[in-house]
């Protein structure tokens, strides 16, 4: 892994987690980025819907000085796709086993096209209140007994048992809400495609990365390659950060 601490200034890496997870899933990658001298920040994704979550992520990103490399995992990919179109300082995108939707698409429609995903039948719906009144909306979590197979089959069962019991549910609205103009049409992008991804589905993840024109790295991993293959994921992020840093310096020089 390259030490970037003495290199030219690089973008701040902003990590956005996906559904059924939290920012702690980025832990192994954060450790490696810090060791390489890269500024990094992991956002706590609200998981309430694409427009709300993208607005939140864009606000956090917009308050960071200098260029940002936005990295999204799973549903977090849809968030950075939209947030980077709002924030003015995103210089590049990295998708890690992530959705990269086009304008007008919903994640529900994308998932329906996957032959690799086993996630839909493993989902369980509960309700959460919108306020002090009786109105509620649905949210989804993964059945505890199916979490290991559907989400993280290449991690130890003891570890995924904890993950299953500490997962963060995502609003049903997040899967049915249409996405806005995608930032990948204007920004350089990279993608880590996990070929054994049974959650988002390796087939649709690969097709979205290809459509986005991303530089693709494939790895034999489950839906959480940032946990099972953190060195590879970190190397992709560092490659993207170096490339974005060069582009930013060239832009300012001209």
Secondary structure, DSSP 8 states (H G I E B T S, - for coil): ----TTSS---EEEEE--TT--GGGGHHHHHHHHHTT--EEEE----S-HHHHHHHHHHHHHTSSS-EEEEEETHHHHHHHHHHHHSS-EEEEEEES-----TT--HHHHHHT-SS---GGGEEEEEEESSSSS-EEEEEEE-GGGHHHHH-TTS-HHHHHHHHHT---EETHHHHS---S-GGGTSEEEEEEETT-TTTTHHHHHHHHHHTT-EEEEES--S-HHHHSHHHHHHHHHHHHHHHHHHHHHHHH-
